[in-house]
Amino acid sequence: MVKFKLENIGLIEKAEVSLNDFTLICGQNNTGKTYITYSIYGFLHSWNNLINFDIEQSVFDELEENGFCSIDITLYEAKLEKILNDLSLQYTDKLSSIFSVDEGLFKNSKFEVIIDEPKLDLAVEIENTFSSSKKDMLQMKKVKESSILEISTLTPNIKKLMPQFVLEGGINRTLGDIFFKQYFKTPFIITSERTGISLFYKELDINKNVMVEHLTNNKSKYIDPFKLFKDNISRYAMPIRHNIDYIRDLGDGVYKKKSFLNGDKEILDYFSGILQGTYKVVNQEVFFVTKKNKKQKNKKQIPMHFSSSATKSLLELFFYIQHTAQKGDLLIIDEPELNLHPDNHILMARLLAHLLNKGINVFITTHSDYLIKELNNLIRLNHTIVGKAKILKDYNYKEHDILEYKKISAYINDFGNIKQVPINDIGMEIKTFDDTINKLSNATDDIYFNIEE
């Protein structure tokens, strides 16, 4: 299991989070949940470009001389702890760019990644080809059960065409995949800013096109219009920038692909139940299409900027599941219940459970007591229950969406410090929600029963 330790990052004084198949964090507003989420996402997105195995110079010399070399990867096993420590330091230095703020805000920060007894899995197969100017330059290959990584140049004078630091980066990334990809899942994040991003994504496109047109008419060869556009949105934290990029590409590149979950009937039913409709791409623009019902005989096709907040809030999740998701991904969602009615908090819990059981790892932050209680219901359904079949039918539960409690880790963020919530086959007890509900119930009783007739 992978563990992350955070110190002095934003509102977080100290936090320790172990990633499980399903990980959730809850807590009051402004307690630091987003700092944890963004920090972990940033690491999982960038670790492969930061990792350094301190590759011997002889490897590059042999490549230049013979066009081929081989590395015995078992030589790095004894160095894994140091490699992870160095990676943690490298990433800590990068935190300011993840959050797009001044470096001084992270001068006392610390981010540490820990893997309990990392092991080399020789069953890993890998074949990477690195290209430059659309020409294949370097190939790296490891076959199943082999401890040898074979590296071959695919063009003469490799050192002139591909500087050593580029070669080194490619080999480091490949070694990183061999040793750590089983631990560091590919992340996809949906931030709490998603409603605004979904609302203004067309304007983002228009602004980009206006800038590009203006700048390409400028004869100065030193201006890169695409870089200027990127710089224009660089004031946003990395997860938000990635959300913007993804939303902008929905109507062009994203919807043309199909994920392994594309067309899953249960998933489509959950979305239909929550939204009372679905999404459709017409001429590279995304629309919400209502479904027919007794009151509404005909479907309506509504542009995104004219749709409800719930429709905007779920847009990215829908497209990720249908068009982008890969088995083994880590789906990170800030407040999946955002803009949803309590009925739909329950459906969201079931949808997340379904994704987990289909092979998607899940990491969420939440304020929803309804969502937590429904996850507990899905855990308890693992028991032998009198009349279970009737309960499943009456409440529309699906046997394949039932959760195993050992796959779930839950945390409460308490104003800068995080505590793990005990969890067993009866579920998890999130005291912060229970206290609030009890306090409200007591207030209701005191007011109601003391009204003078």
C-alpha positions in Angstrom: 0.0 0.0 0.0 1.2 3.5 -0.8 1.3 6.1 1.9 1.6 9.8 1.6 2.8 12.1 4.4 2.2 15.9 4.2 3.5 18.6 6.4 2.9 22.4 6.3 1.1 22.3 2.9 -1.5 25.0 2.8 -3.9 24.5 5.8 -2.4 21.0 6.4 -0.1 20.9 9.4 0.3 17.1 9.4 -1.5 14.4 7.4 -0.9 10.8 6.6 -3.0 9.1 3.9 -2.7 5.5 2.7 -4.4 4.9 -0.6 -6.8 2.0 -0.7 -9.0 0.8 -3.5 -11.6 3.4 -2.2 -10.3 6.3 -0.2 -12.4 9.1 1.2 -11.8 12.2 3.3 -14.4 14.3 5.0 -14.3 17.3 7.3 -15.4 20.8 7.8 -14.9 23.5 5.2 -11.5 25.1 5.0 -9.7 22.2 6.8 -7.3 21.4 4.0 -9.0 18.6 2.0 -8.2 20.2 -1.3 -4.6 20.6 -0.4 -4.3 16.9 0.2 -6.2 16.0 -3.0 -4.2 18.4 -5.2 -0.9 17.3 -3.6 -1.5 13.6 -4.2 -2.8 14.2 -7.7 0.2 16.3 -8.6 2.6 13.6 -7.4 0.8 10.8 -9.3 0.8 12.9 -12.4 4.4 14.0 -12.4 6.5 11.3 -10.5 7.6 9.6 -13.7 9.3 12.8 -14.9 11.1 13.4 -11.6 12.4 9.9 -10.6 16.1 9.3 -10.8 17.8 5.9 -10.7 21.3 7.5 -11.0 22.1 5.5 -14.1 25.8 4.7 -14.7 27.7 6.7 -17.3 28.8 3.4 -18.9 25.2 2.8 -20.1 25.4 5.9 -22.3 28.9 5.2 -23.4 27.9 1.7 -24.6 24.8 3.0 -26.3 26.9 5.6 -28.2 29.6 3.0 -29.1 27.5 -0.1 -30.0 23.9 1.2 -30.4 22.8 -1.3 -27.8 23.2 -2.0 -24.1 21.4 -4.0 -21.4 20.7 -3.2 -17.7 20.2 -5.7 -15.0 17.3 -4.1 -13.2 17.8 -6.2 -10.0 20.8 -4.0 -9.2 18.4 -1.2 -8.3 16.4 -3.2 -5.8 18.6 -2.3 -2.9 18.4 1.4 -3.8 14.6 1.7 -3.9 14.3 3.4 -0.5 16.8 6.1 -1.4 15.2 6.5 -4.9 11.8 7.1 -3.2 13.4 9.5 -0.7 15.0 11.5 -3.5 11.7 11.5 -5.4 9.9 12.9 -2.3 12.4 15.8 -2.1 12.1 16.5 -5.9 8.4 16.6 -5.6 8.4 18.8 -2.5 10.4 21.4 -4.5 7.7 21.2 -7.2 4.7 22.0 -5.0 4.6 25.7 -5.8 4.2 24.9 -9.5 1.4 22.3 -8.7 -0.5 25.0 -6.9 0.7 27.9 -9.1 1.7 30.1 -6.1 4.9 31.7 -4.8 7.6 29.3 -3.7 7.8 31.0 -0.3 4.5 29.5 0.7 6.1 26.0 0.7 9.5 26.8 2.3 8.6 24.7 5.3 6.6 22.1 3.4 7.3 18.4 3.2 5.7 15.7 0.9 6.9 12.1 1.4 5.8 9.0 -0.4 6.3 5.6 1.3 5.9 2.1 0.0 6.0 -0.7 2.5 8.6 -3.1 1.3 8.5 -2.3 -2.4 9.1 -5.4 -4.5 10.3 -5.9 -8.1 7.6 -7.8 -10.1 9.5 -9.6 -12.9 6.2 -10.4 -14.5 6.1 -6.8 -15.8 6.4 -6.6 -19.6 7.4 -3.3 -21.1 8.2 -1.9 -24.5 8.8 1.8 -24.9 9.8 3.7 -28.1 11.0 7.3 -27.9 10.7 9.5 -30.9 12.0 12.9 -32.1 10.6 14.8 -35.0 8.2 11.9 -35.7 11.2 9.5 -36.1 11.8 6.6 -33.8 15.1 7.1 -32.0 15.3 4.7 -29.0 13.6 1.4 -28.0 13.5 -0.1 -24.5 12.2 -3.6 -23.9 11.8 -6.0 -21.0 10.1 -9.4 -21.5 8.1 -11.3 -18.9 10.1 -12.8 -16.1 13.3 -11.3 -17.3 15.5 -9.1 -15.1 17.1 -7.5 -18.2 16.1 -4.2 -19.7 17.3 -4.1 -23.3 18.0 -0.6 -24.8 18.6 -0.1 -28.5 19.2 3.0 -30.6 17.1 3.0 -33.8 19.2 5.7 -35.6 23.0 6.4 -35.9 24.6 9.3 -34.0 22.0 9.0 -31.2 24.0 11.3 -28.9 23.9 14.1 -31.4 20.2 13.7 -32.2 19.1 13.0 -28.6 21.2 14.7 -25.8 22.2 12.6 -22.9 19.7 14.2 -20.5 16.9 13.2 -22.8 18.2 9.6 -23.0 18.5 9.6 -19.3 15.0 10.8 -18.8 13.6 8.1 -21.0 15.5 5.3 -19.3 14.5 6.7 -15.8 10.8 6.7 -16.8 11.0 3.2 -18.1 12.7 1.9 -14.9 10.1 3.9 -13.0 7.3 2.0 -14.8 9.0 -1.3 -14.1 9.4 -0.7 -10.4 6.6 1.6 -9.4 3.7 1.7 -11.9 2.0 -1.1 -9.9 1.9 1.3 -6.9 1.4 4.7 -8.6 -2.0 4.6 -10.3 -2.7 6.8 -13.3 -4.8 9.7 -11.9 -7.8 11.5 -13.3 -9.1 14.4 -11.2 -12.4 16.2 -11.2 -12.2 19.4 -9.1 -14.8 21.3 -7.2 -14.3 24.1 -9.8 -15.9 21.8 -12.5 -19.3 23.7 -12.7 -17.6 26.9 -13.7 -15.3 25.2 -16.1 -18.2 23.4 -17.8 -20.0 26.7 -18.1 -17.2 28.7 -19.7 -15.4 26.0 -21.8 -16.7 27.5 -25.0 -15.4 31.0 -24.0 -12.0 29.4 -23.2 -12.0 28.1 -26.8 -13.0 31.4 -28.3 -10.4 33.3 -26.2 -7.7 30.9 -27.4 -8.7 31.3 -31.0 -8.8 35.1 -30.8 -5.3 35.2 -29.2 -3.9 32.7 -31.8 -5.3 34.7 -34.7 -4.0 38.0 -33.3 -0.5 36.7 -32.5 0.0 34.7 -35.7 -0.5 38.0 -37.6 2.4 39.4 -35.5 5.6 38.8 -37.5 7.8 38.4 -34.5 9.3 34.9 -34.6 9.8 35.0 -30.8 6.1 34.7 -29.9 4.6 31.3 -29.3 0.9 31.8 -29.3 0.1 28.4 -27.7 2.6 29.0 -25.0 1.1 32.4 -24.3 -2.3 30.8 -23.9 -0.9 28.2 -21.5 0.7 31.0 -19.6 -2.6 32.8 -19.4 -4.2 30.0 -17.5 -1.1 29.1 -15.5 -2.3 31.0 -12.5 -4.6 28.1 -11.8 -3.4 25.0 -9.9 -2.4 22.1 -12.0 -5.6 20.0 -11.4 -7.8 22.9 -12.5 -5.6 23.5 -15.6 -6.0 19.8 -16.5 -9.8 20.1 -16.0 -9.8 23.1 -18.4 -7.8 21.2 -21.0 -10.1 18.1 -20.7 -13.4 20.0 -21.0 -12.1 22.0 -24.0 -11.4 18.7 -25.8 -14.7 17.0 -25.0 -16.4 17.9 -28.3 -13.4 17.1 -30.5 -10.9 14.5 -29.3 -12.4 12.9 -26.1 -15.8 11.7 -27.3 -14.2 9.9 -30.3 -12.6 7.4 -28.0 -14.2 4.6 -26.0 -13.2 3.4 -22.6 -13.5 -0.1 -21.3 -16.7 1.0 -19.5 -18.3 2.6 -22.6 -22.0 1.6 -22.9 -22.1 -0.1 -19.4 -25.9 -0.3 -18.9 -25.7 0.1 -15.1 -23.6 3.2 -15.4 -25.9 4.8 -18.0 -28.9 4.0 -15.7 -27.2 5.7 -12.8 -26.6 8.8 -14.8 -30.1 8.7 -16.3 -31.5 8.5 -12.8 -29.5 11.4 -11.5 -29.8 13.7 -14.5 -33.1 12.6 -16.1 -31.2 12.7 -19.3 -27.8 12.2 -21.0 -25.1 14.1 -22.9 -24.7 14.3 -26.6 -22.0 15.8 -28.9 -23.3 17.6 -32.0 -20.9 19.4 -34.3 -18.1 19.3 -31.7 -20.4 20.9 -29.1 -21.8 19.2 -26.0 -25.5 19.2 -25.3 -27.7 17.8 -22.5 -30.6 15.7 -23.8 -33.6 15.2 -21.5 -35.4 11.9 -21.4 -39.0 11.3 -22.2 -41.4 10.9 -19.2 -45.1 11.2 -18.5 -44.9 15.0 -18.1 -42.5 15.6 -20.9 -43.4 13.8 -24.1 -40.5 15.0 -26.3 -36.8 15.1 -25.6 -35.1 18.5 -25.4 -31.6 19.3 -26.5 -30.1 21.9 -24.2 -26.7 23.6 -24.7 -24.4 23.3 -21.7 -24.3 27.0 -20.8 -28.2 26.8 -20.5 -28.3 23.5 -18.5 -28.6 23.0 -14.7 -25.7 23.1 -12.2 -26.1 19.3 -11.7 -25.7 18.7 -15.4 -22.5 20.8 -15.5 -21.2 19.2 -12.4 -21.4 15.6 -13.8 -20.3 16.4 -17.3 -16.7 15.5 -16.8 -17.4 12.4 -14.9 -19.7 11.1 -17.6 -17.1 11.6 -20.4 -14.3 10.2 -18.3 -16.2 7.0 -17.6 -17.5 6.6 -21.2 -14.5 7.7 -23.2 -11.3 7.9 -21.1 -11.2 5.5 -18.2 -8.6 2.7 -18.1 -8.8 -0.3 -15.7 -6.7 0.4 -12.7 -7.0 4.2 -12.9 -7.4 6.4 -9.8 -10.4 8.6 -10.1 -10.2 11.6 -7.8 -13.3 13.7 -7.2 -13.7 16.7 -5.0 -17.2 16.5 -3.6 -19.0 14.1 -6.0 -22.3 15.2 -4.4 -21.8 18.8 -5.6 -25.1 20.4 -6.7 -27.0 17.1 -6.3 -30.3 16.5 -4.4 -29.9 14.1 -1.4 -31.7 11.4 -3.4 -28.8 11.6 -5.9 -26.2 11.5 -3.2 -27.4 7.9 -2.7 -27.2 7.1 -6.4 -23.7 8.7 -6.6 -22.6 6.3 -3.8 -23.9 3.4 -5.8 -22.2 4.6 -9.0 -18.8 5.0 -7.2 -19.2 1.5 -5.8 -20.0 0.2 -9.3 -16.9 1.8 -10.7 -14.8 0.3 -7.9 -16.1 -3.1 -8.6 -15.4 -2.7 -12.3 -11.7 -1.9 -11.6 -11.5 1.9 -11.1 -9.8 3.0 -7.9 -11.7 5.9 -6.2 -10.5 8.8 -4.1 -13.1 11.4 -2.9 -13.6 14.3 -0.5 -17.2 14.7 0.7 -19.5 16.6 3.0 -22.4 14.2 2.4 -23.8 12.2 5.2 -26.2 10.6 2.7 -23.3 9.3 0.6 -21.5 7.9 3.7 -24.6 6.2 5.0 -25.3 4.6 1.6 -21.7 3.3 1.4 -22.3 1.8 4.8 -25.4 0.1 3.5 -23.4 -1.4 0.6 -20.9 -2.7 3.1 -23.6 -4.3 5.3 -25.2 -6.0 2.4 -22.2 -8.4 2.5 -23.8 -10.1 5.5 -26.3 -12.9 5.5 -29.6 -11.0 5.9 -33.1 -12.3 6.4 -35.2 -11.4 3.3 -32.1 -10.1 1.5 -33.5 -10.7 -2.0 -36.6 -8.6 -1.1 -34.5 -5.8 0.3 -32.3 -5.7 -2.8 -35.5 -5.5 -5.0 -37.4 -3.0 -2.8 -34.5 -0.6 -2.7 -33.1 -1.3 -6.2 -29.7 -2.5 -4.9 -27.5 -4.5 -7.3 -25.7 -7.5 -5.9 -22.5 -6.6 -7.9 -22.3 -3.1 -6.4 -21.9 -4.4 -2.8 -18.7 -3.3 -1.1 -16.0 -5.1 0.8 -15.0 -2.9 3.8 -11.3 -4.0 3.5 -11.1 -2.1 0.2 -12.1 1.2 1.9 -10.1 3.7 3.9 -11.8 6.8 5.4 -10.3 9.9 7.1 -11.6 12.9 8.9 -9.7 16.1 8.4 -9.8 18.1 11.6 -8.5 21.6 10.9 -5.0 20.8 9.7 -4.7 17.3 11.0 -6.1 14.1 9.6 -7.4 11.0 11.5 -8.3 7.6 10.1 -11.8 6.4 10.7 -12.2 2.9 12.0 -14.1 0.7 9.6 -15.4 -2.9 9.8 -18.1 -5.1 8.2 -20.8 -2.9 9.7 -19.3 0.2 8.0 -17.6 3.4 9.1 -18.7 5.9 11.8 -18.1 9.5 10.7 -18.6 11.3 14.0 -18.6 14.8 12.6 -21.8 14.1 10.7 -23.5 12.2 13.6 -22.7 15.1 16.0 -24.3 17.6 13.6 -27.4 15.5 13.0 -27.9 14.9 16.7 -27.5 18.6 17.5 -30.0 19.6 14.8 -32.4 16.9 16.1 -32.1 18.1 19.7 -32.7 21.7 18.6 -35.8 20.6 16.6 -37.2 18.8 19.7 -36.4 21.7 22.1 -38.1 24.2 19.8 -41.1 22.1 18.8 -42.0 20.8 22.2 -41.7 24.2 23.9 -44.0 26.1 21.6 -46.7 27.6 23.8 -50.2 26.8 22.6 
